[in-house]
Every structure is written in structure tokens, then in C-alpha cells.
Amino acid sequence: MFERLFAGSDLLDWPIASMIFFFVFFAAVILRVYSKKRKNLYEHMAMLPLDDRDPNDLAEQGKQATETLV
């Protein structure tokens, strides 16, 4: 059924290219999320809702955590 629909099309390269782009982007996001380099930042951000300290102090700690990653 689909063979006749796609037989004369010259645009079949675009879906393949977009699928490859999606998988490369998805893999890059997964690698970034699970990288050990960012573990401290993620732990700090995860504890923010539970922390009762002054928000200004937390902002300074967040800056320090992001500076260590750069």
C-alpha cells in the first residue's frame, strides 16, 4: 500500500535525517543528565524544596555549585 505512495517521492531523505537528528539529540540529553560532573548541582537543586534556610544564602550556594561545574 505505502510502496505506491512513496515510490515517486524525492523527499524520503528528510524523515531519515530528522530521525537520526532526534536520536543524536536524545542521546546527548541523556548523557548530560546522567553525567557525574553535574551530580552536585542536581543534589543541591533536589534539596531546595526541603531546605528551611534563608533564600539569599541558598542563592549563593547555587552560584558556587554552578561555578564548580564551569
N, C-alpha and C positions, 0 to 999 in steps of 0.2 A: 504494500500500500504506500509506504513512505518512499520507496525506491523511485516511483514515478514523480513524486513531488520534488524530491531533491536531485533528480538526475540532471536537470538543466541549470542548476544554480551555481553561480560563480562565488557565492558568499559563504561557502561552507568553512572557510578558514577562520572566520571571526568567532564562531562558537567554540572552536577548539582552542584558539588563542585566549579567549576570555576564561575558559575553564582552567587552562594552565596558569593564567594570571591569578585566578581565585585560589588555587591550591598553593601557589608560592606565597601569596599574601597571608593565607590562613596559617601556613607553616611558620611564617615569620612571627605572627602574633602569638602562636602557641609557644614558640621558643622564647620570646620576650617575656611572656607571663611566667613561665617556669624556670627562668634563668636564676641562678643562685645569687647573682650580683644584686638583684633587686629584693632579695628576701627581707632585709632590714626595713626597707621602705614599706613593703606590704604588711609586715608585722606591726609597724608603727601606725599605719592607716587603719588596720583592723582593730586596734585597741582604742582609737579615738572615741567611739561612742561610749565606751566604758570608763573613760578617764574623767575624774572629777576635778582635775586641776584647772588653773586659770587658762582660758583660751589663748591669751597672749604668750604664755610660756609654751604652749603646745605648738604655736606657730613658729617659734624659734627652734624648737626641736625638729619640726618638719623641714625647716630650711637646712638644718645641719644634716639631716638624713639624706636629703636630696643632693647636698653638696658633696657628700662622700661618694655618691654614685657617679658624679661627673668627673 
